[in-house]
Amino acid sequence: MKLHGGPISPFVRKVGICLIEKQLEGACNLQRSPTAIVEPNLALMRDNPLSKIPTLITDDGMALFDSDVICEYLDIQFPTPRLIPPLGDARWRALRWNALGSGTLDALVLWRFERNRPTERQSVATLEAYSIKLQATLAQIEAEMPALAETPFGIGHIALGCVFGYLDFRFADSPWRAKHPRAATWYSQLLQRPSVRRTTPFEGAAPAGHLWINA
């Protein structure tokens, strides 16, 4: 397999955590494919016309787009350990937490894009809307922390963990820990998990043992 990605994208991080959990590092060639909203990656577009990461090329040459699709593919093709429950309420809880995490990441990426625009071109209403949505989402996650902590590690934990990691990486001015102590404690414990620790986003030199250190 080949994975187009990089160490910054939280969506690529979701896939990277799945690869480590399933011990598939040796079975997947990691290829750094930088992307930007206003700069299409023409080389990447040969595999994904959307010019987005992650993109996974399977062993039979099929290109899969979107972190959720890729994670589900990996979970079906390599079912040990199972990260997405196959049936029942456990499945819907996991998919719901995953959707909450992925949706929050979508909003954070767009929010950061707006914040990086020249001040005179920023939309105050848009910035305020993203702030309100983030606070509501964090409150929801905080309220569900007991249930999440009691549930076996899976795709929901991965997605929500990537939210907190992206907040620390791109929104260091956000005091999310002070207002959400249960989530802060949970994320600190999650960082002790090798798959999470080894996919922490970085710029510059790669930390020792990082998934993307040799890519």
C-alpha positions in Angstrom: 0.0 0.0 0.0 1.0 3.7 -0.4 -0.3 6.5 1.7 -0.1 10.1 0.5 0.1 12.3 3.6 2.4 14.1 6.0 2.9 14.7 9.7 0.8 17.9 10.0 -2.7 16.8 8.8 -5.0 15.6 11.6 -6.8 13.5 9.1 -3.6 11.8 8.0 -2.9 11.3 11.7 -6.1 9.3 12.1 -4.9 6.9 9.4 -1.4 6.8 10.9 -2.8 5.7 14.3 -4.8 2.9 12.6 -1.7 1.7 10.8 0.4 1.6 14.0 -2.4 -0.1 15.9 -2.7 -2.8 13.3 1.1 -3.1 12.9 0.9 -2.2 9.2 3.9 0.2 9.1 6.0 -2.3 7.1 3.1 -2.9 4.7 2.6 0.8 3.8 4.9 3.2 1.9 4.5 6.7 3.3 4.8 9.5 0.8 4.8 13.1 1.8 2.4 15.0 -0.4 2.0 18.6 0.6 -1.3 20.2 -0.1 -2.9 23.6 0.4 -6.4 25.0 -0.3 -5.1 27.4 -3.0 -2.2 25.3 -4.4 -3.3 21.9 -6.0 -0.7 19.2 -5.8 -0.5 18.0 -9.4 1.4 14.9 -8.6 -1.1 13.9 -6.0 -4.0 14.6 -8.4 -2.9 11.6 -10.5 -4.2 9.5 -7.7 -6.8 11.8 -6.2 -8.3 14.6 -8.4 -9.4 16.4 -5.2 -5.7 17.0 -4.3 -6.4 16.1 -0.7 -4.7 13.9 1.9 -4.9 11.3 3.1 -5.1 9.2 0.0 -4.4 5.5 0.2 -3.4 3.4 -2.8 -4.3 -0.2 -2.1 -2.2 -3.2 -3.1 -4.5 -3.7 -6.1 -4.1 -0.1 -7.2 -7.4 1.4 -6.0 -7.1 4.9 -4.7 -9.2 5.6 -1.6 -10.0 9.1 -0.4 -11.0 10.6 3.0 -9.8 9.4 6.3 -13.0 7.8 7.3 -13.1 5.6 4.2 -9.5 4.7 4.6 -9.8 3.8 8.3 -12.9 1.6 7.5 -11.0 -0.1 4.7 -8.1 -0.9 7.0 -10.4 -2.1 9.7 -12.2 -4.5 7.3 -9.1 -5.7 5.5 -7.0 -6.0 8.6 -9.5 -6.7 11.5 -7.0 -7.1 14.3 -7.4 -5.2 16.4 -10.9 -4.1 15.6 -11.3 -0.3 15.8 -14.8 0.0 14.4 -17.3 -2.3 16.1 -19.2 -4.3 13.4 -22.7 -4.3 15.0 -25.0 -2.8 17.5 -25.0 0.2 19.7 -21.2 0.0 20.1 -20.8 0.6 16.4 -23.1 3.6 16.3 -21.5 5.2 19.4 -18.0 4.8 17.8 -19.2 6.2 14.4 -20.9 9.1 16.2 -17.8 10.0 18.1 -15.8 9.7 14.9 -18.2 12.0 13.1 -18.0 14.5 15.9 -14.2 14.4 15.7 -14.0 14.6 12.0 -16.6 17.4 11.8 -14.7 19.4 14.4 -11.4 19.0 12.5 -13.1 20.2 9.3 -14.2 23.3 11.2 -10.8 23.9 12.8 -9.0 23.7 9.4 -11.4 26.2 7.9 -11.2 28.4 11.0 -7.4 28.5 10.8 -7.6 29.4 7.1 -9.8 32.3 7.9 -7.5 33.4 10.8 -4.5 33.4 8.5 -6.1 35.7 6.0 -5.0 39.4 6.1 -6.8 41.1 8.9 -8.7 43.4 6.6 -10.1 40.4 4.7 -11.2 38.3 7.7 -14.9 37.9 8.4 -15.6 38.7 12.1 -18.9 36.8 11.8 -17.2 33.7 10.5 -14.5 33.7 13.2 -17.2 34.1 15.9 -19.3 31.3 14.4 -16.3 28.9 14.5 -15.5 29.9 18.0 -19.1 29.2 19.2 -19.2 25.9 17.4 -15.9 24.8 19.0 -17.0 25.7 22.5 -20.3 23.8 22.0 -18.4 20.8 20.7 -15.8 20.8 23.5 -18.7 21.0 26.0 -20.3 18.0 24.4 -17.1 16.0 24.4 -16.5 16.9 28.1 -19.9 15.7 29.0 -19.3 12.3 27.3 -15.9 11.7 28.7 -17.0 9.1 31.2 -18.7 7.0 28.5 -15.7 7.4 26.2 -13.2 6.4 28.9 -15.2 3.2 29.6 -15.3 2.2 26.0 -12.5 0.1 24.4 -10.1 2.1 22.2 -11.4 2.6 18.7 -12.1 5.0 15.9 -14.0 7.5 18.2 -11.0 7.8 20.5 -8.7 8.3 17.5 -10.8 11.1 16.0 -11.4 13.0 19.3 -7.7 12.6 20.2 -6.8 14.2 16.9 -9.0 17.1 17.7 -7.1 17.9 20.9 -3.8 17.3 19.1 -4.7 19.8 16.4 -5.9 22.3 19.0 -2.5 22.1 20.7 -0.7 22.3 17.3 -2.6 25.1 15.5 -4.6 26.8 18.3 -2.0 27.0 21.1 -3.8 30.2 22.3 -6.9 28.2 23.1 -7.3 27.4 26.9 -9.4 24.4 26.3 -7.8 22.4 29.1 -8.9 24.9 31.8 -12.6 24.6 30.9 -12.6 20.9 30.1 -10.6 19.1 32.8 -11.9 15.6 32.2 -11.0 15.9 28.5 -7.6 17.3 29.4 -6.9 14.3 31.7 -8.2 11.9 29.1 -6.0 13.3 26.4 -2.9 13.3 28.6 -3.5 9.6 29.2 -4.1 9.0 25.5 -0.8 10.5 24.6 0.9 7.6 26.5 -0.4 5.2 23.8 2.4 4.6 21.3 0.3 5.1 18.2 -0.9 8.5 19.4 2.5 9.6 20.7 4.3 8.6 17.5 1.9 10.6 15.3 2.0 13.9 17.1 2.0 16.7 14.5 5.3 18.5 14.0 7.1 21.0 11.7 10.8 20.8 11.2 12.9 17.9 12.5 10.9 14.7 13.2 10.8 13.5 16.8 12.6 10.2 17.4 10.4 7.2 16.6 7.8 9.3 14.7 5.8 7.5 12.1 6.9 10.0 9.4 10.6 10.3 10.4 11.9 8.4 7.3 9.2 9.6 4.8 
